[in-house]
Amino acid sequence: MQVENQALQANNNTWVLTELPPGKSPIGCKWVYKAKLKADGSLKRYKARLVAKGYTQQLGVDYIETFSPVARMTTIMTFLAVAMIKGCFQNNKPNQVCKLIRSLYGLKQASRQWNAKLTSALQTIGFVQSRSDPSLFTRTGSSFMAFLIYVDDILVASNDVTSILDLMKFLDSTFKIKDLGSLGYFLGIEVLRNDDILNLCQKKYTLDIFEENGFLECKPVSTPMVPDQHLIHNDAVLVKDASFYRRLVGRLLLLPATRPDIGFAVKQLSQFIDTPTEKHMATAHRVLRYLKAAPGKGSHTPHNHLYIYRKSITGYCVFLGESLISWKSKKQPTVSRSSSEAEYRALAATVCEIQSLKYLLQDLQIKLCKPTTLYCDNKSTVGIAENHVFHERTKHIEIDFHVVREMVNK
């Protein structure tokens, strides 16, 4: 508590003592205590955090904007893969993870203000903010350096030891940081590496879900869902307490980052959090039994390839050059009048995803030597994308979906 209090006052100038204005009520605060655990479940350290009671604030009176940039999972996976390729994960180099002691927690606008302060500080020492993801910063010169922010957790990668150490000194003098050492555990993802491969898994996170739901001793199954199973609303008796289902599905939503094989099942389960039934709960429990077969299973990145897994296994597959793979599944917001239209809309969404990933790789100093290969198995859709004649059956499709043609031309 003393360390937290000193950091808030001495380093970040979080507050200034003043008289309370007439007619105003102060926002209260409280201390929150937590035991921080290592990836193996053992105790790492005790934490004390001073939290403002932000729920008493009123929109338009106490705050206006609250948004704070958070790195996308695609960006995190790309960051790790690029760092592997650039040789930032050698055993003799301090690949750093750190946590910044930021301003007072709990205030609605605190995260946004803190992020703006950090962004300004990084730009003064030569870092450039990514256009594709504002949570990513890069710096070039004598050595490459990438800096990724997830609220107050930070990943730093560089192939130059001196640059990393200098950056850590700057951050500590400006914000006060907790240096967590080499990369091993980040956002619930365990990272194991050697000179040739990077393994990502969420074993501890998965085991915590088992323990929370009483599935530590369950029998494993070979598939996350029963084949040909279709979930619908009101297909069985409603569960007595929907909060248990919602919490379980919420926890499972973070797993497809390293387990894309359960992405489709979790996506299906998330559609019934409003009125879950016993059948939905049984399906969620089957996902747990599937994970029980290999709780430590994850994805891996060889040193000469990039693999990026999105939150679901169905949908489309993107190959950038011959090395980058991205998965995504999402319901279309409109009703299509034909299968060709549905495919064409999916193609347009895929093109936008490709372009976003290209911008991200450019920010990370990765040059793509070949055009991106985009696969589609619908002949009429390919014809629409390649033919510049505006077909009769596509005149009702919004203009923005014809970005496919523009990119094909380029």
C-alpha positions in Angstrom: 0.0 0.0 0.0 2.9 2.4 0.8 4.5 1.6 -2.6 1.3 2.2 -4.5 0.6 5.5 -2.6 4.1 6.8 -3.2 4.0 5.9 -6.9 0.6 7.7 -7.4 1.8 10.9 -5.7 5.5 11.1 -6.5 5.7 9.8 -10.0 2.4 10.5 -11.7 1.1 13.5 -9.8 -2.3 11.8 -9.7 -4.0 14.3 -7.5 -3.6 17.8 -5.9 -5.1 18.6 -2.6 -7.6 21.4 -2.9 -10.8 22.8 -1.4 -14.1 21.0 -2.4 -16.1 23.4 -4.7 -19.5 24.4 -3.2 -22.3 22.0 -4.0 -20.0 19.2 -5.1 -19.7 15.7 -3.7 -16.3 13.9 -3.7 -15.8 10.6 -5.4 -14.9 8.0 -2.8 -12.2 5.4 -3.1 -11.2 2.0 -1.6 -8.2 -0.4 -1.5 -8.3 -3.6 -3.5 -6.0 -6.5 -2.6 -5.0 -9.3 -4.9 -2.5 -12.2 -4.9 -0.6 -12.2 -8.3 0.2 -15.8 -9.4 2.8 -17.2 -11.7 1.9 -19.4 -14.8 2.3 -22.5 -12.6 -0.1 -21.2 -10.0 2.4 -20.4 -7.3 2.5 -17.0 -5.6 4.4 -14.2 -7.4 3.6 -11.2 -5.3 0.9 -9.4 -3.4 -0.8 -6.4 -5.0 -2.5 -3.4 -3.4 -4.4 -1.0 -5.6 -6.2 2.3 -4.8 -9.5 2.4 -6.8 -11.8 5.3 -7.2 -15.6 4.6 -7.0 -16.1 5.6 -10.6 -19.6 4.2 -10.7 -20.8 7.3 -8.8 -19.7 9.6 -11.7 -22.3 11.1 -14.1 -21.9 11.2 -17.8 -21.6 14.8 -19.0 -20.9 16.1 -15.5 -17.8 14.2 -14.3 -16.6 12.8 -17.6 -17.2 12.9 -21.3 -14.9 10.4 -23.1 -13.7 7.1 -21.7 -12.3 5.1 -24.6 -8.8 3.7 -24.1 -7.1 1.9 -27.0 -6.6 -1.8 -26.4 -4.4 -4.0 -28.7 -6.4 -6.4 -30.9 -5.6 -10.1 -30.5 -4.5 -10.2 -34.1 -2.0 -7.4 -33.4 -0.6 -9.3 -30.3 -0.1 -12.5 -32.3 1.5 -10.6 -35.2 3.8 -8.7 -32.8 5.0 -12.0 -31.3 5.5 -13.6 -34.7 7.4 -10.7 -36.1 9.6 -10.5 -32.9 10.4 -14.2 -33.4 11.3 -13.6 -37.1 13.5 -10.6 -36.3 15.5 -12.6 -33.7 14.1 -10.7 -30.7 13.5 -14.0 -28.7 17.1 -15.2 -28.4 18.0 -16.4 -24.9 20.7 -13.8 -24.5 18.4 -10.9 -25.1 16.1 -9.4 -22.4 12.7 -9.6 -24.0 10.8 -7.4 -21.6 7.3 -7.4 -20.2 6.4 -4.6 -17.8 3.4 -3.0 -16.1 3.2 0.7 -15.7 1.8 2.2 -12.5 -0.7 4.5 -14.0 -3.2 7.1 -12.6 -6.0 6.3 -10.2 -8.0 3.2 -11.1 -11.8 3.3 -11.3 -12.3 6.8 -12.7 -14.2 6.6 -16.0 -11.8 8.9 -17.9 -8.5 7.8 -16.3 -7.6 5.2 -18.9 -8.0 7.5 -21.8 -6.0 10.3 -20.1 -3.2 8.0 -19.1 -3.0 6.5 -22.6 -2.7 10.0 -24.1 0.1 10.8 -21.7 2.0 7.6 -22.5 1.5 8.2 -26.3 2.9 11.7 -26.1 6.0 10.5 -24.1 6.8 7.7 -26.5 6.6 10.1 -29.5 9.1 12.4 -27.9 11.7 9.7 -28.1 11.1 8.7 -31.7 8.3 6.1 -31.6 5.7 6.2 -34.3 2.1 5.2 -33.6 0.7 2.5 -35.9 -2.1 3.5 -38.3 -3.7 0.1 -38.1 -3.6 -0.3 -34.4 -3.1 2.7 -32.1 -1.8 0.4 -29.3 1.3 -0.4 -31.3 4.4 1.8 -31.5 7.6 1.2 -33.5 10.9 2.9 -33.8 13.6 2.4 -36.4 17.2 3.5 -36.7 20.2 1.6 -35.6 17.9 -1.1 -34.3 14.2 -2.1 -34.7 12.0 -1.8 -31.6 8.3 -2.5 -31.2 6.2 -1.4 -28.2 2.7 -2.9 -27.6 0.2 -1.5 -25.0 -2.7 -3.4 -23.5 -4.1 -0.9 -20.9 -1.2 -0.9 -18.5 0.5 -4.1 -19.6 3.4 -3.6 -22.1 5.4 -5.8 -24.4 8.7 -4.6 -25.7 10.7 -6.4 -28.4 14.0 -5.4 -30.0 17.1 -7.2 -31.3 19.3 -4.7 -29.4 19.8 -5.1 -25.7 20.9 -1.5 -25.1 17.8 -0.1 -26.7 15.6 -2.1 -24.4 17.5 -1.1 -21.3 17.4 2.5 -22.2 13.7 2.4 -22.9 13.1 0.8 -19.5 15.0 3.5 -17.7 13.0 6.2 -19.5 9.7 4.6 -18.6 10.7 4.1 -15.0 11.8 7.7 -14.7 8.7 9.0 -16.4 5.9 6.8 -15.1 7.4 4.3 -12.6 7.1 0.7 -13.9 7.2 -2.8 -12.6 9.6 -4.7 -14.7 8.3 -8.3 -15.1 11.4 -9.6 -16.9 11.5 -11.8 -19.9 8.3 -12.8 -21.8 6.6 -15.8 -20.1 3.1 -14.9 -19.2 1.0 -12.2 -20.8 -2.8 -11.6 -20.7 -3.3 -15.2 -19.6 -1.2 -16.5 -22.5 1.8 -18.6 -21.6 4.8 -18.1 -23.9 7.5 -20.8 -24.2 10.3 -20.3 -26.6 13.6 -21.5 -27.9 15.7 -20.4 -30.9 13.5 -22.2 -33.4 9.9 -22.0 -32.2 7.5 -20.0 -30.2 4.7 -21.9 -28.3 1.6 -20.1 -27.1 -0.9 -21.8 -24.8 -3.4 -20.9 -22.0 -3.0 -24.0 -19.8 -3.3 -22.2 -16.5 -6.3 -20.2 -17.7 -7.9 -23.4 -18.9 -7.3 -25.2 -15.6 -8.8 -22.2 -13.7 -12.0 -22.6 -15.7 -12.0 -26.4 -14.9 -11.6 -25.7 -11.2 -14.2 -22.9 -11.2 -16.8 -25.2 -12.9 -15.9 -28.5 -11.1 -14.4 -30.2 -14.2 -10.9 -31.0 -13.1 -11.7 -34.7 -13.0 -14.1 -34.8 -16.0 -13.8 -37.4 -18.8 -12.5 -35.9 -22.1 -14.3 -36.1 -25.5 -12.8 -35.9 -29.0 -15.0 -33.1 -30.4 -16.1 -29.7 -29.0 -19.6 -30.2 -30.3 -21.8 -33.1 -31.3 -21.6 -33.4 -35.1 -24.6 -31.8 -36.9 -25.8 -30.2 -33.7 -27.9 -27.1 -34.2 -28.6 -24.8 -31.2 -31.7 -22.7 -31.1 -33.5 -20.5 -28.6 -36.0 -22.2 -26.2 -35.0 -25.7 -27.2 -35.1 -26.9 -23.5 -35.8 -25.8 -20.0 -34.1 -22.5 -19.0 -31.2 -22.8 -16.6 -32.0 -21.6 -13.1 -29.2 -19.1 -12.8 -28.1 -17.7 -16.2 -25.1 -15.9 -14.6 -23.2 -19.1 -14.4 -23.7 -19.7 -18.1 -22.7 -16.2 -19.0 -19.6 -16.3 -16.9 -18.5 -19.6 -18.4 -19.0 -18.4 -22.0 -17.3 -15.2 -21.2 -14.3 -17.1 -19.9 -14.3 -19.4 -23.0 -14.3 -16.4 -25.4 -10.7 -15.7 -24.5 -9.5 -19.2 -25.3 -9.7 -19.2 -29.2 -6.7 -16.9 -29.2 -4.6 -20.0 -28.9 -7.3 -22.6 -29.5 -9.1 -21.8 -32.8 -10.5 -25.3 -32.8 -13.1 -24.3 -30.3 -13.9 -21.0 -32.0 -17.0 -22.1 -33.8 -18.5 -23.8 -30.7 -17.9 -20.8 -28.5 -19.3 -18.5 -31.1 -22.5 -20.5 -31.1 -22.8 -20.6 -27.3 -22.3 -16.8 -27.1 -25.6 -16.3 -29.1 -27.7 -17.6 -26.2 -26.5 -15.7 -23.2 -29.8 -13.9 -22.8 -31.9 -17.0 -22.3 -29.6 -20.1 -21.9 -31.2 -23.5 -21.6 -30.0 -26.7 -20.1 -29.1 -27.9 -23.6 -26.9 -24.8 -24.1 -25.2 -25.5 -20.7 -24.6 -29.1 -21.7 -23.0 -28.0 -24.9 -20.8 -25.6 -23.0 -19.8 -28.4 -20.6 -18.9 -30.5 -23.6 -16.4 -27.8 -24.7 -14.8 -28.1 -21.3 -14.5 -31.9 -21.7 -12.9 -31.4 -25.1 -10.4 -29.1 -23.6 -9.7 -31.6 -20.8 -8.1 -33.9 -23.4 -5.2 -31.4 -23.9 -5.5 -28.3 -21.7 -1.9 -27.2 -22.6 -2.5 -27.4 -26.3 -1.8 -24.1 -28.2 -0.4 -22.6 -31.3 3.2 -22.3 -32.3 5.2 -20.0 -34.6 8.4 -21.3 -36.4 11.1 -18.8 -36.7 10.6 -18.3 -40.5 6.8 -18.1 -40.7 3.9 -16.1 -39.3 0.7 -17.6 -38.0 -2.1 -15.4 -36.7 -5.2 -17.0 -35.3 -8.4 -15.0 -35.0 -11.3 -15.8 -32.6 -13.0 -18.4 -34.7 -12.1 -21.3 -36.9 -14.8 -21.0 -39.5 -15.3 -18.2 -42.1 -12.4 -17.3 -44.2 -8.7 -18.0 -44.5 -6.1 -15.3 -45.5 -2.6 -16.0 -46.8 -0.3 -13.0 -47.0 2.5 -14.0 -49.3 2.9 -17.6 -48.2 3.3 -17.3 -44.5 0.5 -15.3 -42.8 -2.8 -17.0 -41.9 -5.8 -15.3 -40.3 -9.1 -16.9 -39.3 -12.4 -15.1 -38.7 -16.1 -15.9 -38.5 -18.8 -13.3 -38.3 -22.5 -13.1 -39.1 -23.4 -10.8 -42.0 -25.5 -7.8 -40.9 -27.8 -8.1 -43.9 -29.9 -10.8 -45.5 -28.4 -11.8 -48.9 -30.7 -12.6 -51.9 -28.4 -15.3 -53.2 -25.4 -17.4 -52.3 -23.3 -15.3 -54.7 -24.1 -12.1 -52.8 -23.3 -13.7 -49.5 -20.0 -14.9 -50.8 -19.2 -11.6 -52.3 -19.9 -9.7 -49.1 -17.6 -12.2 -47.3 -15.0 -11.6 -49.9 -15.2 -7.8 -49.4 -14.8 -8.3 -45.6 -11.8 -10.5 -46.3 -10.2 -7.9 -48.5 -10.6 -5.3 -45.7 -9.0 -7.7 -43.3 -6.1 -8.3 -45.7 -5.5 -4.6 -46.1 -5.5 -4.1 -42.3 -3.0 -6.8 -41.8 -0.8 -5.4 -44.6 -0.7 -2.0 -42.9 0.1 -3.7 -39.6 3.0 -5.6 -41.2 4.3 -2.5 -42.8 4.4 -0.7 -39.4 6.4 -3.7 -38.1 8.9 -3.3 -40.9 7.8 -6.5 -42.7 7.9 -6.1 -46.5 5.5 -8.3 -48.6 7.2 -9.2 -51.9 4.1 -10.8 -53.5 0.5 -9.9 -54.0 -1.9 -11.5 -51.4 -3.6 -14.7 -52.5 -7.3 -14.8 -51.7 -9.1 -18.0 -52.2 -12.9 -18.3 -53.1 -14.7 -21.4 -54.2 -17.8 -19.7 -55.7 -17.4 -19.2 -59.5 -20.1 -16.5 -59.8 -18.5 -14.5 -57.0 -15.1 -14.7 -58.6 -16.8 -13.5 -61.9 -18.3 -10.5 -60.2 -15.0 -9.6 -58.6 -13.1 -9.8 -61.9 -15.7 -8.4 -64.3 -16.0 -4.6 -64.4 -19.5 -4.8 -65.9 -22.1 -4.0 -63.3 -24.2 -7.1 -63.2 -28.0 -6.9 -62.9 -27.9 -9.1 -59.9 -25.5 -6.9 -58.0 -27.1 -3.5 -58.5 -28.6 -3.6 -55.0 -25.3 -4.3 -53.3 -23.8 -1.3 -51.5 -20.9 0.4 -53.3 -18.4 -0.2 -50.5 -18.5 -3.9 -51.1 -17.0 -3.4 -54.5 -13.7 -2.7 -52.9 -12.8 -6.2 -54.1 -12.6 -5.1 -57.7 -10.4 -2.1 -56.8 -8.0 -4.3 -55.0 -7.9 -6.8 -57.8 -7.0 -4.0 -60.2 -4.2 -2.8 -57.9 
